[in-house]
Amino acid sequence: MKAVCPKNKKHNRFITCVRVEQEWEVDSKGIWIRTVDENIETTHGPHPLNTWICSICGAVAKVE
């Protein structure tokens, strides 16, 4: 998998989605009170079907 900026092939930084697990403190109904641990585990890393945005110029990248 490789992301390529359509405006400039030298651009090599992108913004995309990943999924992470967090630990929360909740009340008895499961309503969030506070985040205890921001990032316990990454459950899904970058995926080629996600949107990838060049963080240098803002173009939507092509993922090969």
DAPEKA-V320793 format. One record per pair of residues at least 12 apart in sequence whose ideal C-beta (glycine too) atoms are under 6 Angstrom apart, sorted by the first residue. I is the first residue (numbers start at 0). GAP is how many residues later the second one is. Records with the same first field share a line. If there is no record, write none. Layout:
# DAPEKA-V320793
I->GAP  GAP
This chain:
# DAPEKA-V320793
0->47
1->62
2->49  58  60
3->58
4->49  54  56
5->53
6->50  52
10->43  45
12->42
13->38  40  41  47
14->38  40
15->30  34  36
16->33
17->24  27  28
18->24  25
19->19  22
20->19  20  22
21->13
22->13  14  17
47->15
